[in-house]
Amino acid sequence: MENKNIKDVAIADKALLTLEEAAKYFNIGTNKLRIMTNEENCPYVVWNGSKRLIKRKPFEEYLYSSYSI
């Protein structure tokens, strides 16, 4: 069995994305993502200490149901 490094996992296969990964995946700037995820109870963000991670599937659903961001 091959041992893959976490960084070798494709962005599309990850459940949680960093701001930089989410910016590339969704074609949204990191500053806009920061603004969108600043709310305390944001449903598509999980915090790992001070690191903000975006839950890919819930964020996709949010974007699909939104008219504009």
SULCOR-V732610 format. One record per backbone hydrogen bond with DSSP energy under -0.5 kcal/mol. CO is the residue of the C=O (numbers start at 1). NH is the residue of the N-H. If there is no record, write none. Layout:
BEGIN
CO | NH
CO | NH
END
This chain:
BEGIN
2 | 4
5 | 8
6 | 9
10 | 13
11 | 14
15 | 56
17 | 54
18 | 22
19 | 23
20 | 24
21 | 25
22 | 26
23 | 27
23 | 28
29 | 33
30 | 34
31 | 35
32 | 36
33 | 37
35 | 38
39 | 42
42 | 45
44 | 55
46 | 53
47 | 49
48 | 50
48 | 51
50 | 52
51 | 48
53 | 46
54 | 17
54 | 56
55 | 59
56 | 60
57 | 61
58 | 62
59 | 63
60 | 64
61 | 65
62 | 66
63 | 66
END
